[in-house]
Amino acid sequence: TDYVTMNEKISKKEDRNMIHKQLKVLVIGTASWDTIIDIDDFPNKAGTYFANARRDVLGGTASGKSLNLHRLGFDVTLLTKLANDDAGYKIQAALESEGINYQYIEDEAATERHTNLMNKNGERISIYTDYGKFGQVFNSTAYEKNIEEADIILLDICEFVKHLFPILEKNKHKIWLDIHDFDGTNPWHQEFIPFANVIFMSSDALEKGEKVQEVVRAIIPNKQFVVCTHGKKGAEYFSPDGKRVFQDIVEQFSPVDSNGAGDAFVSGYLYGIKNGFSVETCMKYATLVSGFTIASPLLHNKDLSVENLEQMYRHYFE
């Protein structure tokens, strides 16, 4: 079965009971150790400020996808880059506590770390405090078997991924790429786009809907589809033949932390694909998984499970 092209319309009765083989997913990208600081308002001048709370947690976009997919029953492996330092050990402990299968390329400098300021509106300022060694050479062929055997590859834009381009190029048909807040011109993002069959992005860097459509038109040729999330304003699906599907958010989720919402959205969409659901249904599941995550202080919600997700779907959409 070609899972990357499975998005056919099926009846509501069927889509509640469909069972497919467990998808083998390889997530390639960042795992970080993050300090999250909650503050009412972002500082607008130099001075002393008091935080409402602080927590140190597992971060990184690839971590978020792996955690959510694991809770949704996928056979998932995370490939990331870590140093053998305190932050790296904490990340490994966090992944192991959740039962995540992972491999890591040993960074010669440091494990990636972020300090994120979160204001009362859920907006974020992310400061990269440690980001490892750029340009580090490693044996990419050691990971070729995992790449070849995966049914789906979820790819993030990070420096070490570029060293895997020769292998990834042969597997474009099963690569979903997350380009985050692409503004339509950033050469860093553009370098990754040719290696993907599916694109997920956010409109954070795009001020108007017209600009979103312009950027999507530029990147959608030779893609299966593009999904653009708009934060509190919902999300849109675009296909090369002009089909568009808009999905609003589920407002009943009480926001706690927006970190990881986009990664959860991708995970929820893939859950829909795995079960053979329509585009419209996939967008609903994606929205729900994202909602689970923003209602949690972590990259995933410990209450997320297939059973709870299906119960939530029936509550809001049936």
Disulfide bonds with the S-S distance in Angstrom:
none
